[in-house]
Structures are given as structure tokens and as C-alpha cells.
Amino acid sequence: MGSRGANAGFTLLEALLATAVLALLAIPVMSAFRTAAGQDGPRVDQFEKHEFAISVLEERVAQRDFSAATGVYEDRFSYEVRVDPYQTETRTRYDDLIAHFELTITVDIVNDAGPPVAVSQIIARKAAP
């Protein structure tokens, strides 16, 4: 049995060959990452629309501002606030005292081809006399 002795290790040719094989294996992996990263744009936009719609809804509820409105925020988001009457499924003895309505916020990005996002909440408040 021959032994390489103290100079045991890889030759330059073996190291270059291993590097070439790794590079060939890395090409499809990097291509998949690049493709996946390019597809994140629409998901990020949808997430931003959803977060903005929730913040508008929470602000309206906190300020008890239940009026319809439309607008544009920082030249990026266009939004619409809609207030629709909401009829509960069953009648109760409190229906004359409490009014229900649905507050819906629809958000879109200005000049965006993606679908808008709508968030809604059912609000109950004292009925007008």
C-alpha cells in the first residue's frame, strides 16, 4: 500500500474539477431563487394594500368616523370608505335600540394592475331616535 505521506491533499486539477461541478450545480439553484424573488412583487403589493386598509379601518373606528369617503394617500394608495346597512340574521328585542352597519375599506395602489383589497367590519351603535 502506497502512502502519500506528509503531502497528502488534493491536487490543483482535483480542486478545479470540484469547483466546476459545484458551479454547474449552483446555476439551477440560483435561477430558482431569481425567479422566486421576481414573483414576490405582487405579493408585497397585496400585503401593503391589506395593511393600509386595516390601518384606515382601525383609525376610522377609533375616531368613530363612520362616513363614506374616497381619497389618495401620499400619491400611492387610493382608497374608498363605504358604509352599508347591515341586517342581522335574527331579530332581537334590541333591534330598535342598536343599528348595525358594515364599514368597508377598499384600497388599491395608484396605477397598479393588481386587484384591490377590501377589508370590512360590522359596527353596532346606538340607533338614531
C-alpha positions as CSV (number, residue, x, y, z in Angstrom):
1,M,0.0,0.0,0.0
2,G,1.5,3.3,-1.1
3,S,1.1,6.3,1.1
4,R,1.3,9.9,0.1
5,G,3.0,10.9,3.3
6,A,3.0,14.4,4.8
7,N,1.9,16.0,1.5
8,A,-1.5,14.3,1.4
9,G,-4.2,16.5,-0.1
10,F,-5.9,17.5,-3.3
11,T,-4.1,18.3,-6.5
12,L,-4.9,21.5,-8.4
13,L,-6.7,19.6,-11.0
14,E,-9.0,17.9,-8.4
15,A,-9.8,21.3,-6.8
16,L,-10.6,22.9,-10.2
17,L,-12.8,20.0,-11.1
18,A,-14.7,20.1,-7.8
19,T,-15.2,23.9,-8.3
20,A,-16.6,23.4,-11.8
21,V,-19.0,20.7,-10.6
22,L,-20.3,23.0,-7.8
23,A,-20.7,25.9,-10.2
24,L,-22.8,23.7,-12.5
25,L,-25.0,22.6,-9.7
26,A,-25.4,26.1,-8.4
27,I,-26.8,27.5,-11.7
28,P,-30.3,26.0,-11.4
29,V,-30.5,26.8,-7.7
30,M,-29.6,30.5,-8.3
31,S,-32.0,30.6,-11.2
32,A,-34.9,29.3,-9.0
33,F,-34.1,32.0,-6.4
34,R,-34.1,34.7,-9.0
35,T,-37.5,33.5,-10.3
36,A,-39.0,33.4,-6.9
37,A,-37.7,36.8,-6.0
38,G,-39.2,38.3,-9.1
39,Q,-42.6,36.9,-8.1
40,D,-42.6,38.5,-4.7
41,G,-43.5,41.9,-6.0
42,P,-47.3,41.4,-6.4
43,R,-47.5,39.6,-3.0
44,V,-45.7,42.5,-1.3
45,D,-48.1,45.0,-3.0
46,Q,-51.1,42.9,-1.8
47,F,-49.7,42.8,1.7
48,E,-49.1,46.6,1.7
49,K,-52.7,47.2,0.5
50,H,-54.1,45.0,3.2
51,E,-52.0,46.6,5.9
52,F,-53.1,50.1,4.7
53,A,-56.7,49.1,4.6
54,I,-56.6,47.7,8.2
55,S,-54.9,50.9,9.4
56,V,-57.6,53.1,7.8
57,L,-60.3,50.9,9.3
58,E,-58.8,51.0,12.8
59,E,-58.4,54.8,12.6
60,R,-62.0,55.3,11.5
61,V,-63.3,53.0,14.3
62,A,-61.1,54.7,16.9
63,Q,-62.3,58.2,15.8
64,R,-65.9,57.0,15.4
65,D,-65.8,58.4,11.9
66,F,-68.4,56.3,10.0
67,S,-68.8,58.5,7.0
68,A,-68.3,57.5,3.4
69,A,-65.1,58.9,1.7
70,T,-62.6,58.5,-1.1
71,G,-59.1,59.7,-1.3
72,V,-55.5,59.2,-2.2
73,Y,-52.7,58.8,0.4
74,E,-49.2,60.0,-0.4
75,D,-49.8,59.6,-4.2
76,R,-49.5,55.8,-3.6
77,F,-52.8,54.3,-2.2
78,S,-56.2,55.2,-3.5
79,Y,-59.0,54.2,-1.0
80,E,-62.7,54.2,-0.7
81,V,-64.7,54.1,2.6
82,R,-68.1,52.6,2.2
83,V,-70.9,52.4,4.8
84,D,-73.7,50.0,4.2
85,P,-76.6,49.0,6.4
86,Y,-76.3,45.5,7.8
87,Q,-79.2,43.3,8.7
88,T,-78.7,40.8,11.4
89,E,-80.0,37.3,10.7
90,T,-82.3,37.1,13.6
91,R,-84.4,39.8,15.2
92,T,-83.9,40.6,18.9
93,R,-85.6,42.9,21.3
94,Y,-82.7,45.3,21.0
95,D,-83.0,45.9,17.2
96,D,-84.9,49.2,17.8
97,L,-82.0,50.5,20.1
98,I,-79.0,49.3,18.1
99,A,-78.2,50.0,14.5
100,H,-75.8,47.7,12.6
101,F,-73.8,48.7,9.6
102,E,-70.8,47.4,7.6
103,L,-67.8,49.7,7.3
104,T,-65.8,48.6,4.2
105,I,-62.4,50.0,3.2
106,T,-61.2,49.2,-0.4
107,V,-57.6,50.0,-1.2
108,D,-55.7,50.0,-4.4
109,I,-52.2,51.2,-5.5
110,V,-52.3,54.1,-7.9
111,N,-51.6,52.9,-11.5
112,D,-51.4,49.3,-10.4
113,A,-52.9,46.4,-12.4
114,G,-53.3,44.2,-9.4
115,P,-56.7,43.6,-7.7
116,P,-57.8,45.9,-5.0
117,V,-58.1,44.8,-1.4
118,A,-61.2,45.2,0.7
119,V,-61.5,44.9,4.5
120,S,-64.7,45.3,6.4
121,Q,-66.1,45.2,9.9
122,I,-69.6,45.1,11.3
123,I,-70.3,48.1,13.6
124,A,-73.1,48.3,16.2
125,R,-74.0,51.6,17.6
126,K,-77.0,53.3,19.3
127,A,-79.8,53.8,16.8
128,A,-81.0,57.3,16.0
129,P,-84.2,58.2,17.8
